[in-house]
């Protein structure tokens, strides 16, 4: 129940990320200041809601393979088969959603992430935490190196104006010649690099005995300590130790307008001068400073995908929240209070699909910006209330959400509980 409640909180954050409220009752026109709370929330939730989803994916794989008592032998092979089938179903669902919404989504990436976790299900929790720590350092280092020097790395997919246009949606299935490029785009994209340490940390957490009260208390206390320690470490490194200066210069260079070619002098006869040609290419991006490794995003100055501390901090937050929710749900009163959220969290996949279609098809497109047109807080509030109410009503009669039931039926039919 606690896992589903945490998943519901992540759903609320994810929908906020996609709806991007810019005003309370009316959207804020582009170029005007947003209400401070809404602007802060948009920055704060930008990567953090999906971070919780990444970590919970690892927890789910751990629970599907035995939890604190990992499966072995035939039971583990059967669990691996079900996870592999689940990954294939998610690929088809993600491509289908892309076909409907007209934009990429994160569901297709989960196909590779689930398969990535399969060999790690044989590893003990302590070693999984160590592996998560290694990836938490290696992934941001790779991200910064790629941003600064990765244009010539042959294993990376081509990007930019000269890159080939890959098929989208279900068309991917009928273009086998593009499968390698599509695979590269999923494996080496920013989301995958950022997700890997969180997936492994979630797998490690799922290997703990989550039914033991002592484990729950240690999770809550340790998570709170990591959360506070992460913020303090980032503040100390960027402030008193001066690493924030390099990040400030980097952000100023990002925001600076590109230099224009010099204007020719005015002709003596008073005619208009011939304008210089526009440069055919944009100036090179400024180098990402290595200080980004220690800078967390909003309200800090960093970029989440470049930060080691951001990943560590999100593991701490997730540990604290999950441990606290596990402690709360020991009480029947709190079980009743939190049950509506658990009902919604149990339908997270369904609600992801619904909000993705709504945000891409019904919120309008902003040709001058990124994504859809600016929204007020009203669409988000209506969606959140409707999703919560409908989840409660649905779960009164059905054990799983619509898409969750579909995935479950396909996986159990493909890999029965008993062989033969």
RARA-V24746 format. One record per residue. N is the residue number from 1. RES is the residue in one letter. D_CENTER is the distance of its C-alpha to the mean C-alpha in Angstrom with 1 decimal. Layout:
<<N RES D_CENTER> <N RES D_CENTER>>
This chain:
<<1 X 22.1> <2 X 20.2> <3 X 17.2> <4 X 17.4> <5 X 17.9> <6 X 14.8> <7 X 12.8> <8 X 14.7> <9 X 13.8> <10 X 10.1> <11 X 11.3> <12 X 13.3> <13 X 10.7> <14 X 8.6> <15 X 12.0> <16 X 13.0> <17 X 10.3> <18 X 11.7> <19 X 15.3> <20 X 15.5> <21 X 18.9> <22 X 21.3> <23 X 24.4> <24 X 25.7> <25 X 28.1> <26 X 28.0> <27 X 25.4> <28 X 26.0> <29 X 27.5> <30 X 25.9> <31 X 27.6> <32 X 28.2> <33 X 26.7> <34 X 24.3> <35 X 25.1> <36 X 24.0> <37 X 22.1> <38 X 20.0> <39 X 19.3> <40 X 18.4> <41 X 16.0> <42 X 14.2> <43 X 13.9> <44 X 13.1> <45 X 10.2> <46 X 8.7> <47 X 5.8> <48 X 7.2> <49 X 6.7> <50 X 3.2> <51 X 4.9> <52 X 7.6> <53 X 6.7> <54 X 6.3> <55 X 9.5> <56 X 11.2> <57 X 11.1> <58 X 13.2> <59 X 15.3> <60 X 16.0> <61 X 17.2> <62 X 19.4> <63 X 20.9> <64 X 21.6> <65 X 23.4> <66 X 25.6> <67 X 23.7> <68 X 26.0> <69 X 28.6> <70 X 27.0> <71 X 28.7> <72 X 31.0> <73 X 33.1> <74 X 33.2> <75 X 30.8> <76 X 28.1> <77 X 28.8> <78 X 28.6> <79 X 25.2> <80 X 24.0> <81 X 25.5> <82 X 23.7> <83 X 20.3> <84 X 21.2> <85 X 22.5> <86 X 19.4> <87 X 17.3> <88 X 20.0> <89 X 19.8> <90 X 16.1> <91 X 16.8> <92 X 19.6> <93 X 17.8> <94 X 15.0> <95 X 17.7> <96 X 19.8> <97 X 17.2> <98 X 16.9> <99 X 20.7> <100 X 20.9> <101 X 18.5> <102 X 19.3> <103 X 15.8> <104 X 13.2> <105 X 10.4> <106 X 7.7> <107 X 10.4> <108 X 12.5> <109 X 10.4> <110 X 10.7> <111 X 14.3> <112 X 14.4> <113 X 12.3> <114 X 14.7> <115 X 17.6> <116 X 16.6> <117 X 16.8> <118 X 20.3> <119 X 22.5> <120 X 20.8> <121 X 21.9> <122 X 25.4> <123 X 24.5> <124 X 25.4> <125 X 23.1> <126 X 24.6> <127 X 24.0> <128 X 20.4> <129 X 19.8> <130 X 21.7> <131 X 19.7> <132 X 16.4> <133 X 18.3> <134 X 19.4> <135 X 16.1> <136 X 14.8> <137 X 17.7> <138 X 18.0> <139 X 14.5> <140 X 14.8> <141 X 18.5> <142 X 17.8> <143 X 15.5> <144 X 18.3> <145 X 21.0> <146 X 19.6> <147 X 19.3> <148 X 22.9> <149 X 24.6> <150 X 22.6> <151 X 24.3> <152 X 26.9> <153 X 25.0> <154 X 26.0> <155 X 23.3> <156 X 20.7> <157 X 20.5> <158 X 22.5> <159 X 20.9> <160 X 22.8> <161 X 25.8> <162 X 27.5> <163 X 24.7> <164 X 25.6> <165 X 24.0> <166 X 22.3> <167 X 22.8> <168 X 20.3> <169 X 20.0> <170 X 22.6> <171 X 24.7> <172 X 22.8> <173 X 24.8> <174 X 28.1> <175 X 27.5> <176 X 27.7> <177 X 28.6> <178 X 25.1> <179 X 23.3> <180 X 23.3> <181 X 21.8> <182 X 19.1> <183 X 18.5> <184 X 18.3> <185 X 15.9> <186 X 13.4> <187 X 14.4> <188 X 14.6> <189 X 11.8> <190 X 9.7> <191 X 6.4> <192 X 8.8> <193 X 10.6> <194 X 8.0> <195 X 7.1> <196 X 10.8> <197 X 12.2> <198 X 9.9> <199 X 11.0> <200 X 14.5> <201 X 14.6> <202 X 13.8> <203 X 16.5> <204 X 18.8> <205 X 18.4> <206 X 19.2> <207 X 22.3> <208 X 23.7> <209 X 26.3> <210 X 24.3> <211 X 27.6> <212 X 29.5> <213 X 29.8> <214 X 30.2> <215 X 26.8> <216 X 25.2> <217 X 27.1> <218 X 26.1> <219 X 22.4> <220 X 22.7> <221 X 25.0> <222 X 23.2> <223 X 19.8> <224 X 21.6> <225 X 23.4> <226 X 20.3> <227 X 18.8> <228 X 22.1> <229 X 22.8> <230 X 19.6> <231 X 20.4> <232 X 24.0> <233 X 23.5> <234 X 21.4> <235 X 24.2> <236 X 26.9> <237 X 25.8> <238 X 25.1> <239 X 28.0> <240 X 31.1> <241 X 30.5> <242 X 29.8> <243 X 26.7> <244 X 25.3> <245 X 28.1> <246 X 26.6> <247 X 23.3> <248 X 25.4> <249 X 27.3> <250 X 24.2> <251 X 22.8> <252 X 26.4> <253 X 26.7> <254 X 23.5> <255 X 24.9> <256 X 28.4> <257 X 29.9> <258 X 31.0> <259 X 34.6> <260 X 37.2> <261 X 40.2> <262 X 43.4> <263 X 45.6> <264 X 49.0> <265 X 52.1> <266 X 53.8> <267 X 56.7> <268 X 60.2> <269 X 61.1> <270 X 58.5> <271 X 56.4> <272 X 52.7> <273 X 51.2> <274 X 49.3> <275 X 45.6> <276 X 43.9> <277 X 41.5> <278 X 37.8> <279 X 36.0> <280 X 34.6> <281 X 31.5> <282 X 29.2> <283 X 29.8> <284 X 27.6> <285 X 24.5> <286 X 25.3> <287 X 24.5> <288 X 21.5> <289 X 23.2> <290 X 22.6> <291 X 22.6> <292 X 18.9> <293 X 18.4> <294 X 19.5> <295 X 18.2> <296 X 15.4> <297 X 14.0> <298 X 15.4> <299 X 18.1> <300 X 18.5> <301 X 19.1> <302 X 16.5> <303 X 13.5> <304 X 10.6> <305 X 10.2> <306 X 14.0> <307 X 14.4> <308 X 15.5> <309 X 16.1> <310 X 12.6> <311 X 11.4> <312 X 14.8> <313 X 14.6> <314 X 11.4> <315 X 13.3> <316 X 16.3> <317 X 14.9> <318 X 13.7> <319 X 17.1> <320 X 19.0> <321 X 17.5> <322 X 17.9> <323 X 21.3> <324 X 22.5> <325 X 21.7> <326 X 23.4> <327 X 26.4> <328 X 26.5> <329 X 26.5> <330 X 29.6> <331 X 31.5> <332 X 32.5> <333 X 32.4> <334 X 28.8> <335 X 28.1> <336 X 29.7> <337 X 27.9> <338 X 24.4> <339 X 25.1> <340 X 24.0> <341 X 20.5> <342 X 20.6> <343 X 21.9> <344 X 19.0> <345 X 16.4> <346 X 18.4> <347 X 17.7> <348 X 14.0> <349 X 13.9> <350 X 16.9> <351 X 15.6> <352 X 12.4> <353 X 15.1> <354 X 17.4> <355 X 15.3> <356 X 14.1> <357 X 17.8> <358 X 19.0> <359 X 16.8> <360 X 17.8> <361 X 21.3> <362 X 22.7> <363 X 21.4> <364 X 23.1> <365 X 22.2> <366 X 22.7> <367 X 24.6> <368 X 24.8> <369 X 21.2> <370 X 17.7> <371 X 16.6> <372 X 18.8> <373 X 21.7> <374 X 21.5> <375 X 21.6> <376 X 23.3> <377 X 22.1> <378 X 24.1> <379 X 21.9> <380 X 19.1> <381 X 21.7> <382 X 23.3> <383 X 20.3> <384 X 19.4> <385 X 23.0> <386 X 23.5> <387 X 20.6> <388 X 21.9> <389 X 25.4> <390 X 25.0> <391 X 23.0> <392 X 25.9> <393 X 28.4> <394 X 26.8> <395 X 26.4> <396 X 30.1> <397 X 31.1> <398 X 28.5> <399 X 26.7> <400 X 23.5> <401 X 21.8> <402 X 22.9> <403 X 20.1> <404 X 19.8> <405 X 23.6> <406 X 23.6> <407 X 21.3> <408 X 23.4> <409 X 26.7> <410 X 25.9> <411 X 24.8> <412 X 27.8> <413 X 30.1> <414 X 29.1> <415 X 29.3> <416 X 31.8> <417 X 32.1> <418 X 35.4> <419 X 36.4> <420 X 39.2>>
